[in-house]
Amino acid sequence: MIVQLSANKLTKSSIPPRSLSWDWPAAILLLGCVLIASGRLVVTQATDHLILISFLGILGGIAGLALGRSRFPAWLGAIFGFLYGLFFIPWQLGLALFANQEWADRLRDLVGRLSFALTQLFEGENVEDPLLFLAVMAFLFWVISLKAGYRLARRGELWGAVIPFGLVALIVQSYDQQEAWKAWFLAIFLLCVLLLMARLQLLRQRQGWEASHTNLPWELDSNLSTLSFSTAVLLVVLAWVSPTLVSSLDSAESLWTIITTPWRTFQEELGRAFYPLKGEPLQAGFVYGERMLLGRDIPKSSENLFTVQIIQQEQSVRRNYWRDRVYDIYEDGQWASTHDQLKTWETDEMDLLSSDVQSYSPAQFLFIAQSNMVLLHTVPQLVYLDRPATLSFASNDDGSKDFGALFSIDPVLRGESYRVTALISVPTVNQLRNAGTQYPSWVSERYLQLPSDISQRTQELAQTLAEGQETPYDIASAITNYLRREIEYTDRLPAAPFESEPIDWMLFEQKQGFCNYYATAEVVMLRSLGIPARLAVGYAQGEREDLGGRVRYSVRQRDAHAWPEVYFPGIGWVEFEPTANQEPLVRPFVNPQSSVNEFENPEEVVSPPEVLEIEPLTAEEYFKQEEARYFIPSMLFMAALLSLGAALLWHRHRARGGLALATLAERGLARYDIHPPQALIQMARLAELPPLTRAYMQINLALAWLGDPPKFSDTPDQRAKSLAFYLPELNEDIQSLSHDYQTRLFSRSKISREERALRTMRRIHWAARRAQWRKWLEQLPAFIRKR
């Protein structure tokens, strides 16, 4: 606010002062304070990417200076500052933390990680993710920098602008006192503050001298600046020496202890929120390594590890398995993998698809981490992953790659997510039976290995179960159903007797097991019959949730699972489920007249209402569909940005006295000899009125809305009293508006009260509208009864 002298009265105006209460040296000093305070935080090296705090602080200071110098009222400047921050803060965090991802995925991960961090904080746990600290500091420096720049440019304030930065620097110093040289940040900050104070005082004095037409020597600015700098340096040196002199006084030391006790308590609470900054590394491991023992028990914890949202999956009959890795070598009671080649995952790894796979359908999944992970959970026939990763694989003689596992280059932290696209084959029973036995050479060479100590009776059992079965699918189904029927499920086993083969002991002695034993037994028996098979490990489907047309699965630690996968020419790897505590797999069966052999579970073969047609779809076609999906949201976002820009340009146009939109529309229609609607003509005439007259017209409009339109003969005072009767809370504003209008209309006074009149007009507008709506609501019951 500034004070203007008019007609023996002091009146207030909210228009920002146009006299210069600051200049570019003052602005540079303020930005120096921002840079020093944020730099004190950066040199702590408490976590990575702290440099973005300095960048955001400088941006916020520049935005505050621009908004303070503008003619926007304070409330509009606050809105613009909020919108700028809403863009710049996520932009900087997304650039720093989530490289090589689409921006939609970066924002999703940002929100997810912050949600988990806040949940830990509110539940009284140590927050593990440093992102919360980065986000809080980014928001804090944006707000105080924006406000500092605004206060300096709008009102020439000093202390309200710099005190927040001084407090931040002191707080950081209290946490990071190990290296003495870092305290010099406070000294330099104090020097900048003193220089800024001297500069602003000089500008105020200069305005007074110019107003009084005082002649000033040309070297005055230079002399005063030199004196200010010398004085500021002297004061800083004295301030630095004083603590040493005072520290020898016991009373001063006792007083300091009393003063800082509450602060130390607050430090302990703050430390819980910023726990990862103490140097404890984030834990992100994985359950399945390059080797896996069959083990004696399985996890029983209900800890939520990740969730999977189904974005696209055409085949509803397929059960999902979240695969971590596959094993191909079994020996001495443990599995190993020969997928030891490593390469960076490419965006489109089509050579992961076996060259003889003929039909598949697209599927897309969103994995959201509930715990930190490095080994990525995936699905079969993966073709797209939206984050940097390393692929372990084995090369095939047909030029394709045999998938082993995927490792994220940067750990996927709690709340982060990644999107995968897969081309999934969902074969029918008839397709599996007709697949034949023409296996590629790489499949036969890698997936028919048998342990050296396989027992004779294990092989004989496999031969017995295969008798009468015509196809590899029928044999695999027979073995699956035998294991489900004959082996009892248990989540804990005793140690196998010394020198006994674990699978032989499980099948014929213990007759109990869990998923590792079920799956291994099936793989070994199938291989003994010449059918390629392997062990896949990861997690079962988990608990299903329906989210308004979308499906999501919550996967817990107890869902850790192992299952056999069998190779079928022209189809690829197909899962089977021999573990008794899991639901049997359901497959579509094209020919319902086919018989079910004695070993098959009737639930295994189901005739669906319609035959599923699996249309081949390439990855390139799928990606084109994805581009089409995101086209409309992208266009809407661009339209919103263009609308905001148009609104700002229009505001600037009107502020400079440009024609109103209604006037432009009326003139445009008239140019083409089109008679404008009466309502448009009235709006144009109203917009062309002087601001004070247009504000006064709001009294007439408000009375019309309230059902009491003024008479032609009513004076302005009478109209004002009538409206004040309906809006008593605005009585003083209404009377002031009427008085200003009459003063301007009937006297020679040049007093300008347009800004106050326009504010009053807006208050009357909304108060009258609220009164009109209340009146309608009161009349609504009577209207309903008449109906």
C-alpha positions in Angstrom: 0.0 0.0 0.0 1.1 3.6 -0.6 -0.4 6.8 0.7 -1.6 9.5 -1.7 -2.6 13.1 -0.8 -5.7 14.2 -2.5 -8.2 17.0 -1.7 -7.0 17.3 1.9 -7.5 13.6 2.5 -5.2 10.6 2.8 -6.5 7.7 0.8 -5.0 4.2 0.3 -4.3 2.6 -3.1 -3.3 -1.0 -3.7 -1.5 -0.2 -7.0 2.2 -1.1 -6.5 4.4 2.0 -6.2 6.1 3.0 -9.4 8.8 5.0 -7.6 11.9 2.9 -7.4 12.3 1.5 -3.9 14.9 -1.1 -5.1 17.3 -1.4 -8.0 19.3 -4.1 -9.7 22.2 -4.0 -7.2 19.6 -4.6 -4.4 18.1 -7.5 -6.4 21.5 -9.0 -7.0 22.3 -8.8 -3.3 19.0 -10.5 -2.4 19.7 -13.3 -4.9 23.1 -13.6 -3.3 21.4 -14.2 0.1 19.3 -16.9 -1.5 22.4 -18.5 -3.1 24.4 -18.4 0.1 21.6 -19.9 2.3 20.9 -22.6 -0.2 24.6 -23.2 -0.8 25.1 -23.8 3.0 22.6 -26.7 2.6 24.3 -28.0 -0.6 27.7 -28.3 1.0 26.4 -30.6 3.7 26.2 -33.3 1.0 23.4 -34.8 3.1 22.0 -36.4 0.0 22.3 -36.3 -3.8 20.8 -33.6 -6.1 20.8 -30.8 -3.4 22.1 -28.4 -6.1 18.5 -28.2 -7.4 17.6 -26.4 -4.2 19.8 -23.5 -5.2 18.4 -23.4 -8.7 14.8 -23.3 -7.4 15.7 -20.6 -4.9 17.1 -18.4 -7.6 14.1 -19.1 -9.9 11.8 -18.3 -7.0 13.6 -15.0 -6.2 13.4 -13.9 -9.9 9.7 -14.8 -10.0 9.0 -12.9 -6.8 10.8 -9.8 -8.2 8.8 -10.0 -11.4 5.5 -10.4 -9.6 6.3 -7.6 -7.1 7.1 -5.2 -9.9 3.9 -6.2 -11.8 0.5 -4.5 -11.3 -1.1 -7.7 -10.1 -2.8 -7.5 -6.7 -1.3 -9.6 -3.9 -3.8 -12.4 -4.2 -3.3 -12.8 -7.9 0.5 -12.7 -7.4 0.1 -15.5 -4.8 -1.8 -17.6 -7.3 0.8 -17.1 -10.0 3.6 -17.9 -7.5 1.7 -21.1 -6.6 1.2 -22.2 -10.2 4.9 -21.5 -11.0 6.0 -23.6 -8.1 3.6 -26.3 -9.1 5.5 -26.5 -12.3 9.1 -25.8 -11.4 9.4 -28.0 -8.3 8.1 -31.3 -9.8 10.1 -30.5 -13.0 13.4 -30.2 -11.1 12.7 -33.3 -8.9 11.7 -35.3 -12.0 14.8 -34.3 -13.9 17.1 -35.1 -11.0 15.6 -38.4 -9.8 13.9 -40.1 -12.7 16.1 -39.9 -15.8 15.1 -41.7 -19.0 11.4 -42.0 -18.1 8.3 -40.5 -19.6 7.1 -37.5 -17.7 3.8 -39.2 -16.7 5.8 -42.0 -15.1 8.1 -39.5 -13.4 5.2 -37.7 -11.8 3.6 -41.0 -10.8 6.8 -42.2 -9.1 7.3 -38.8 -7.4 3.8 -38.9 -5.9 4.2 -42.6 -5.0 7.5 -42.2 -3.2 6.3 -39.1 -1.3 3.2 -40.9 -0.2 5.2 -43.8 1.3 7.6 -41.4 3.0 4.7 -39.4 4.6 3.0 -42.6 5.7 6.2 -43.7 7.5 6.4 -40.2 9.1 2.8 -40.2 10.3 3.1 -43.7 11.6 6.1 -42.8 13.8 8.7 -44.7 11.7 12.0 -43.5 10.5 11.6 -42.2 6.9 13.8 -44.1 4.6 13.5 -42.1 1.4 15.6 -38.9 1.1 13.1 -37.6 -1.5 10.9 -36.2 1.4 13.8 -34.0 2.5 14.5 -32.9 -1.1 10.8 -32.1 -1.7 10.5 -30.2 1.6 13.6 -28.1 1.0 12.6 -27.4 -2.6 9.1 -26.2 -1.4 10.6 -24.2 1.5 13.2 -22.4 -0.7 10.7 -21.7 -3.4 8.2 -20.1 -1.0 10.7 -18.0 1.0 12.6 -16.9 -2.2 9.3 -16.0 -4.0 8.1 -14.0 -0.9 11.5 -12.3 -0.5 11.6 -11.1 -4.1 8.0 -10.0 -3.9 8.5 -8.0 -0.7 11.6 -6.3 -2.0 10.1 -5.3 -5.3 6.6 -4.4 -4.0 7.4 -2.6 -0.7 11.2 -2.4 -0.5 11.2 -4.6 2.6 14.4 -5.9 4.0 14.0 -8.0 7.2 10.9 -9.8 6.0 12.9 -10.8 2.9 16.1 -12.0 4.5 15.3 -13.3 8.0 13.9 -16.6 6.7 17.1 -17.3 4.8 19.1 -16.5 7.9 17.1 -18.9 10.0 17.5 -21.7 7.5 21.3 -21.1 7.4 21.5 -21.2 11.2 19.4 -24.4 11.4 21.7 -26.1 8.8 24.8 -24.9 10.7 23.5 -26.4 13.9 23.2 -29.8 12.2 26.5 -29.7 10.3 29.3 -28.3 12.5 32.1 -30.8 11.8 34.0 -28.6 9.4 34.8 -25.0 10.6 35.2 -23.5 7.1 31.4 -24.0 6.5 30.6 -21.3 9.1 32.0 -18.7 6.7 28.7 -19.1 4.8 27.0 -17.3 7.7 29.6 -14.5 7.7 29.2 -13.9 3.9 25.4 -14.0 4.3 25.5 -11.4 7.1 27.7 -9.2 4.9 25.2 -9.4 2.0 22.4 -8.5 4.4 24.2 -5.4 5.7 25.0 -4.3 2.2 21.4 -4.8 1.1 20.2 -2.8 4.1 22.6 0.0 3.2 21.5 0.0 -0.4 17.8 0.2 0.4 18.4 3.0 2.8 20.4 4.9 0.2 17.5 4.5 -2.3 15.0 5.9 0.3 17.2 8.9 1.0 17.7 9.6 -2.6 13.9 9.7 -3.2 13.7 12.3 -0.4 16.5 14.3 -1.8 15.0 14.3 -5.3 11.5 15.3 -3.9 13.1 18.3 -2.2 15.1 19.1 -5.3 18.4 18.8 -3.3 21.5 18.9 -5.5 23.7 15.9 -5.0 27.4 15.4 -6.0 27.8 12.8 -8.7 30.3 10.7 -6.6 27.9 10.4 -3.7 26.7 6.9 -4.6 30.3 5.6 -5.0 31.4 7.1 -1.6 28.4 5.8 0.3 28.7 2.3 -1.3 32.4 2.2 -0.2 31.5 3.3 3.3 28.7 0.8 3.6 30.9 -2.1 2.5 33.7 -1.1 5.0 31.2 -0.8 7.8 29.6 -4.1 6.9 32.9 -5.9 6.9 33.8 -4.4 10.3 30.5 -5.5 11.8 30.9 -9.0 10.5 34.4 -9.3 12.0 33.2 -8.0 15.3 30.3 -10.5 15.3 32.7 -13.3 14.6 35.0 -12.4 17.4 32.3 -11.8 20.0 31.3 -15.5 20.6 35.0 -16.3 21.5 35.0 -13.4 24.1 31.6 -14.4 25.6 32.3 -18.2 25.7 34.6 -17.7 28.7 31.7 -16.5 30.8 30.0 -19.3 32.7 26.7 -17.4 33.0 26.5 -16.9 29.2 27.2 -20.6 28.6 24.4 -21.6 31.1 22.0 -19.2 29.4 22.8 -20.7 26.0 22.1 -24.2 27.3 18.7 -23.1 28.6 17.8 -21.4 25.3 18.9 -24.3 23.1 17.3 -27.2 25.0 13.9 -26.9 23.2 15.8 -26.7 19.9 17.7 -30.0 20.6 14.4 -31.7 21.4 13.0 -30.5 18.0 16.2 -31.7 16.3 15.5 -35.2 17.6 12.0 -35.2 16.1 13.2 -33.7 12.8 15.9 -36.4 12.6 13.2 -39.0 12.4 11.7 -37.4 9.3 15.1 -37.1 7.6 16.5 -40.4 8.8 18.2 -41.4 5.5 20.4 -38.2 5.6 22.4 -39.7 8.5 24.3 -42.0 6.1 22.4 -45.3 6.5 22.2 -46.8 3.0 18.9 -47.8 1.5 18.3 -51.5 1.6 17.2 -53.0 -1.8 17.9 -56.7 -2.3 16.2 -59.7 -3.9 15.1 -63.2 -2.8 16.3 -65.2 -5.8 20.0 -65.2 -6.7 22.0 -67.0 -9.4 21.6 -70.2 -7.3 18.7 -71.4 -5.3 18.5 -74.2 -2.7 15.3 -76.2 -2.5 15.3 -75.2 1.2 13.3 -76.3 4.2 10.6 -73.6 4.5 9.1 -70.7 2.6 8.3 -67.1 3.7 5.1 -66.6 5.7 5.2 -62.8 6.2 2.2 -60.7 5.1 4.5 -57.8 4.2 3.3 -56.1 1.0 6.1 -56.2 -1.5 4.5 -54.7 -4.6 1.2 -54.2 -6.4 0.4 -54.8 -10.1 -2.2 -52.9 -12.0 -3.5 -54.5 -15.2 -3.6 -51.7 -17.8 -4.2 -54.0 -20.8 -4.8 -57.7 -20.9 -7.1 -59.2 -23.5 -7.1 -62.8 -22.3 -9.1 -62.9 -19.0 -8.7 -66.6 -18.6 -4.9 -66.4 -18.1 -3.5 -66.5 -14.6 -0.6 -64.2 -14.0 2.7 -65.2 -12.6 5.2 -62.4 -11.7 8.5 -63.9 -12.8 11.8 -62.8 -11.2 14.2 -65.2 -13.0 14.5 -68.7 -14.5 16.9 -71.6 -13.8 18.1 -74.3 -16.2 20.6 -76.4 -14.2 19.6 -78.7 -11.3 22.2 -80.6 -9.3 22.7 -81.6 -5.6 19.4 -80.1 -4.4 20.0 -76.6 -5.9 19.2 -74.7 -9.0 21.6 -72.6 -11.0 21.3 -70.4 -14.1 23.6 -70.2 -17.1 22.0 -66.9 -18.2 25.3 -65.1 -17.4 25.5 -62.7 -20.3 24.7 -59.1 -19.4 23.6 -56.1 -21.5 21.7 -52.9 -21.1 18.0 -53.4 -21.7 16.9 -51.8 -25.0 13.5 -50.2 -25.5 12.3 -52.9 -27.9 13.9 -56.3 -27.2 12.0 -58.2 -29.8 14.7 -60.8 -30.1 13.6 -62.1 -26.6 10.8 -63.7 -28.5 11.7 -67.1 -29.8 11.7 -67.2 -33.6 9.1 -69.9 -33.8 6.5 -68.3 -31.5 3.6 -67.6 -33.9 0.7 -66.0 -32.0 0.5 -63.7 -29.0 -1.7 -60.8 -27.7 -0.6 -57.5 -26.0 -0.6 -57.0 -22.3 0.5 -54.0 -20.2 1.2 -53.9 -16.5 2.1 -51.3 -13.9 4.3 -52.5 -11.1 4.3 -50.3 -8.0 7.0 -51.0 -5.4 5.9 -51.3 -1.8 9.5 -52.2 -0.8 12.8 -51.3 -2.3 13.8 -53.7 -5.2 16.6 -54.3 -7.6 15.5 -57.5 -9.3 12.5 -56.5 -11.4 9.3 -58.6 -11.5 8.2 -59.2 -15.0 5.9 -61.3 -17.2 6.7 -63.7 -20.1 7.6 -62.4 -23.5 8.6 -59.0 -22.3 9.1 -56.4 -25.1 9.1 -53.0 -23.3 10.3 -51.6 -20.0 10.2 -47.9 -19.1 13.2 -47.7 -16.9 17.0 -48.3 -17.3 17.8 -52.0 -16.6 20.4 -54.7 -17.1 19.3 -57.9 -18.8 20.8 -61.3 -18.0 20.4 -63.7 -20.9 21.9 -66.6 -22.9 22.3 -66.4 -26.6 20.4 -68.8 -28.9 21.7 -70.2 -32.2 18.7 -68.7 -34.0 19.9 -65.2 -33.0 17.3 -64.7 -30.2 18.0 -64.2 -26.5 16.9 -66.6 -23.8 15.6 -64.4 -21.0 17.1 -64.8 -17.5 16.3 -61.8 -15.3 16.1 -58.0 -15.3 18.0 -55.8 -12.8 17.1 -52.2 -12.4 20.2 -50.0 -12.8 18.9 -47.7 -10.0 17.0 -49.4 -7.2 13.2 -49.0 -7.5 12.3 -47.3 -4.2 9.1 -47.6 -2.2 6.3 -45.8 -4.1 8.1 -45.8 -7.5 6.7 -47.8 -10.3 7.6 -49.2 -13.7 5.5 -50.1 -16.7 6.1 -53.3 -18.8 4.6 -54.4 -22.1 4.5 -58.1 -23.0 3.2 -60.1 -26.0 1.6 -63.0 -24.2 0.6 -66.3 -25.7 -2.6 -67.9 -24.3 -2.8 -71.2 -26.1 -5.9 -73.5 -26.0 -5.6 -77.1 -25.0 -5.9 -78.2 -28.6 -3.1 -75.9 -29.6 -0.9 -77.4 -26.9 -1.7 -80.9 -27.9 -1.0 -80.2 -31.6 2.3 -78.3 -30.9 4.4 -81.4 -31.7 8.0 -82.1 -30.6 10.1 -80.3 -33.1 12.1 -78.4 -30.5 14.7 -75.7 -31.5 18.2 -77.0 -30.9 18.9 -74.4 -28.2 15.9 -75.6 -26.2 17.0 -79.2 -26.4 20.6 -78.4 -25.5 19.8 -76.2 -22.5 16.6 -77.6 -21.0 17.0 -81.4 -20.9 19.8 -81.5 -18.3 19.2 -84.1 -15.6 21.0 -84.3 -12.2 23.7 -87.0 -11.9 22.0 -88.5 -8.9 18.5 -88.8 -10.2 16.9 -92.0 -8.8 15.7 -94.9 -10.8 12.2 -94.9 -9.2 11.8 -91.2 -10.0 12.3 -92.0 -13.7 10.1 -95.0 -13.4 7.3 -92.9 -11.9 7.6 -90.5 -14.8 7.4 -93.4 -17.3 4.3 -94.7 -15.5 2.5 -91.4 -15.6 3.3 -90.9 -19.3 1.8 -94.3 -20.3 -1.2 -93.8 -22.5 -0.5 -90.1 -23.0 -0.2 -89.1 -26.6 1.3 -85.6 -26.4 3.8 -83.7 -24.2 0.9 -81.6 -23.0 -1.0 -84.6 -21.8 2.1 -85.9 -20.1 2.7 -82.6 -18.3 -1.0 -82.5 -17.2 -0.7 -86.0 -15.9 2.4 -85.3 -13.8 0.8 -82.0 -12.6 -2.4 -83.7 -11.4 -0.4 -86.5 -9.8 1.6 -84.1 -7.7 -1.4 -82.1 -6.7 -3.2 -85.3 -5.7 -0.5 -87.4 -4.1 1.9 -84.9 -2.4 0.6 -83.0 0.7 1.4 -79.4 0.9 3.4 -78.1 3.8 5.3 -74.8 4.3 8.1 -76.5 6.3 10.1 -79.7 5.8 12.6 -81.5 7.9 16.1 -82.0 6.5 16.4 -84.8 4.0 18.3 -87.9 5.2 22.1 -87.9 4.5 23.1 -89.0 1.0 19.4 -89.1 -0.2 18.3 -87.2 -3.3 15.8 -84.5 -2.2 13.2 -85.1 -4.9 13.3 -88.8 -4.6 12.9 -88.5 -0.8 10.0 -86.0 -1.2 8.2 -88.2 -3.8 8.5 -91.6 -2.1 9.3 -91.1 1.6 8.1 -87.7 3.0 5.3 -87.2 0.4 5.1 -83.6 1.5 6.6 -80.4 0.1 6.1 -76.8 -0.9 6.4 -75.1 -4.3 10.2 -75.5 -4.8 9.8 -79.3 -4.4 6.6 -79.6 -6.5 8.0 -77.6 -9.4 11.4 -79.3 -9.3 9.9 -82.7 -9.3 7.8 -81.9 -12.4 10.7 -80.4 -14.3 13.0 -83.4 -13.5 10.3 -86.0 -14.5 9.5 -84.1 -17.7 13.2 -83.9 -18.7 13.6 -87.6 -18.0 11.0 -88.1 -20.7 12.7 -85.8 -23.2 10.3 -82.9 -22.7 12.1 -79.5 -22.2 11.2 -77.8 -19.0 12.7 -75.3 -16.6 12.1 -73.8 -13.2 10.7 -70.2 -12.9 10.6 -68.3 -9.6 8.9 -65.1 -8.5 5.5 -64.6 -7.0 2.0 -65.9 -7.4 -0.7 -63.7 -8.7 -1.6 -62.2 -5.2 -4.8 -60.8 -3.8 -7.2 -59.3 -6.5 -8.9 -55.9 -6.2 -11.4 -54.5 -8.6 -10.9 -50.7 -9.1 -13.8 -49.5 -11.2 -13.0 -51.4 -14.4 -9.3 -51.9 -13.6 -7.8 -54.9 -11.8 -5.0 -54.6 -9.3 -3.1 -57.4 -7.4 -1.5 -56.9 -4.1 1.5 -59.3 -3.8 2.9 -60.1 -0.4 6.0 -61.9 0.8 4.0 -65.1 1.5 3.2 -65.1 -2.3 6.8 -66.1 -3.2 6.4 -69.0 -5.5 8.2 -71.4 -7.9 6.5 -73.2 -10.9 7.5 -75.3 -13.9 7.5 -74.0 -17.4 7.3 -76.4 -20.4 8.3 -75.5 -23.9 5.9 -76.1 -26.8 7.0 -75.4 -30.4 5.3 -72.5 -32.0 3.9 -71.4 -28.6 6.8 -70.9 -26.3 7.1 -71.4 -22.5 3.8 -72.4 -20.8 3.3 -72.4 -17.0 1.9 -75.4 -15.1 0.8 -75.5 -11.5 1.6 -78.7 -9.6 1.6 -77.0 -6.1 -1.4 -78.3 -4.1 -2.2 -75.1 -2.2 -2.6 -73.1 -5.4 -5.7 -73.1 -7.5 -5.4 -75.3 -10.6 -4.8 -73.5 -13.9 -7.8 -73.1 -16.2 -7.2 -73.3 -20.0 -9.6 -72.7 -22.8 -10.6 -75.9 -24.6 -11.7 -75.5 -28.2 -13.2 -79.0 -28.7 -15.6 -79.9 -25.8 -16.1 -83.4 -27.2 -12.5 -84.4 -26.4 -12.2 -86.9 -23.5 -10.4 -86.2 -20.3 -7.9 -88.9 -19.3 -7.8 -90.4 -15.8 -5.0 -88.2 -14.5 -6.4 -84.8 -15.6 -8.2 -82.6 -13.1 -11.6 -81.7 -14.5 -11.0 -78.1 -13.5 -7.9 -78.1 -15.7 -9.9 -78.3 -18.9 -12.8 -75.8 -19.3 -15.0 -75.1 -22.2 -15.5 -71.3 -22.3 -18.7 -69.7 -23.7 -16.8 -68.5 -26.8 -13.7 -69.7 -28.6 -10.8 -67.3 -27.9 -9.3 -66.0 -31.1 -5.7 -64.9 -30.6 -4.8 -62.3 -33.1 -1.1 -61.8 -33.8 0.0 -58.3 -32.9 3.5 -56.9 -33.3 5.2 -54.6 -30.8 5.3 -51.8 -33.4 1.5 -52.0 -33.8 1.1 -51.9 -30.1 3.3 -48.8 -29.7 1.2 -47.0 -32.3 -1.9 -47.8 -30.2 -0.1 -46.3 -27.2 0.7 -43.1 -29.0 -3.0 -42.8 -29.9 -4.0 -43.3 -26.3 -1.8 -40.4 -25.1 -2.7 -38.0 -27.9 -5.9 -36.6 -26.4 -4.4 -36.0 -22.9 -1.4 -34.3 -24.5 -3.7 -32.1 -26.6 -5.7 -31.2 -23.5 -2.6 -30.2 -21.6 -1.4 -28.0 -24.4 -4.8 -26.4 -24.6 -4.7 -25.6 -20.9 -1.3 -24.0 -21.3 -2.4 -22.0 -24.3 -5.5 -20.9 -22.4 -3.4 -19.7 -19.5 -1.1 -17.8 -21.8 -4.1 -16.2 -23.6 -5.6 -15.2 -20.2 -2.4 -13.5 -19.2 -2.1 -11.6 -22.5 -5.7 -10.5 -22.3 -5.1 -9.3 -18.7 -2.2 -7.2 -20.0 -4.2 -5.9 -23.0 -7.0 -4.7 -20.7 -4.6 -3.2 -18.2 -3.2 -1.0 -21.0 -6.6 0.2 -21.9 -7.4 -2.2 -24.7 -11.0 -2.9 -25.9 -13.2 -5.3 -24.0 -14.0 -8.7 -25.5 -17.7 -7.8 -25.9 -16.8 -4.6 -27.8 -14.4 -6.5 -30.1 -17.2 -9.1 -30.8 -19.8 -6.4 -31.5 -17.5 -4.6 -33.9 -16.5 -7.8 -35.6 -20.2 -8.8 -36.3 -20.9 -5.3 -37.5 -18.1 -5.4 -40.0 -19.8 -8.3 -41.7 -23.2 -6.6 -41.5 -24.5 -9.0 -38.8 -26.8 -7.4 -36.2 -25.3 -8.3 -32.8 -27.6 -9.7 -30.1 -29.1 -7.2 -27.7 -27.3 -8.9 -24.7 -23.9 -8.5 -26.5 -24.7 -4.8 -27.2 -25.5 -4.2 -23.5 -22.3 -5.9 -22.4 -20.3 -3.8 -24.9 -21.8 -0.6 -23.7 -21.2 -1.6 -20.1 -17.6 -2.4 -20.8 -17.0 1.0 -22.5 -18.2 2.9 -19.4 -15.5 4.6 -17.2 -14.5 2.3 -14.3 -16.3 4.4 -11.6 -19.6 4.4 -13.7 -19.3 0.7 -14.4 -18.9 0.0 -10.7 -21.9 2.1 -9.8 -24.0 0.2 -12.4 -23.4 -2.9 -10.3 -25.9 -1.4 -7.7 -28.6 -1.4 -10.4 -27.8 -5.0 -11.5 -27.7 -6.3 -7.9 -31.2 -4.8 -7.2 -32.5 -6.4 -10.4 -31.1 -9.8 -9.4 -32.7 -9.4 -5.9 -36.2 -8.8 -7.5 -36.3 -5.0 -6.7 -35.2 -3.1 -9.8 -34.8 0.6 -9.3 -37.2 3.1 -10.7 -36.0 5.6 -13.3 -36.7 8.5 -10.9 -34.6 7.0 -8.0 -31.6 9.0 -7.0 -28.2 7.3 -6.5 -28.7 7.7 -2.7 -32.1 6.0 -2.8 -30.7 3.1 -4.9 -27.8 2.7 -2.5 -30.1 2.6 0.5 -32.3 0.0 -1.2 -29.3 -2.3 -1.9 -27.9 -1.8 1.6 -31.3 -3.1 2.9 -30.6 -6.4 1.2 -26.8 -6.4 1.8 -26.4 -4.8 5.2 -22.9 -6.2 5.6 -21.8 -4.1 2.7 -23.6 -0.9 3.7 -20.4 1.2 4.2 -18.9 0.1 0.8 -22.2 0.8 -1.0 -22.5 4.3 0.4 -18.8 5.0 -0.4 -19.4 3.9 -4.0 -22.5 6.0 -4.4 -20.7 9.0 -2.9 -17.7 8.6 -5.2 -19.9 8.3 -8.2 -21.9 11.5 -7.4 -18.7 13.4 -6.5 -17.2 12.5 -9.9 -20.5 13.2 -11.7 -21.7 16.4 -10.2 -18.5 18.2 -9.2 -15.3 19.4 -10.8 -13.2 17.2 -8.4 -10.5 15.2 -10.2 -10.3 12.7 -7.3 -9.7 9.2 -8.7 -11.2 6.4 -6.7 -11.5 3.9 -9.5 -9.5 1.2 -7.9 -11.7 1.3 -4.7 -14.8 1.5 -6.8 -13.9 -1.6 -8.8 -13.1 -3.6 -5.6 -16.5 -2.5 -4.2 -18.2 -3.6 -7.5 -16.7 -7.1 -7.2 -17.9 -7.4 -3.5 -21.4 -6.2 -4.4 -21.5 -8.6 -7.3 -20.7 -11.7 -5.3 -22.7 -10.7 -2.2 -25.8 -10.1 -4.5 -25.3 -13.4 -6.2 -25.2 -15.2 -2.8 -28.3 -13.4 -1.7 -30.0 -14.3 -4.9 -29.1 -18.0 -4.5 -30.3 -18.0 -0.9 -33.6 -16.5 -2.0 -34.0 -19.2 -4.7 -33.2 -22.0 -2.1 -35.8 -20.6 0.3 -38.4 -20.6 -2.5 -37.5 -24.1 -3.7 -39.8 -26.1 -1.3 -42.8 -23.9 -2.2 -42.1 -24.4 -5.9 -41.8 -28.2 -5.5 -45.1 -28.3 -3.6 -46.9 -26.4 -6.4 -45.6 -28.9 -8.9 
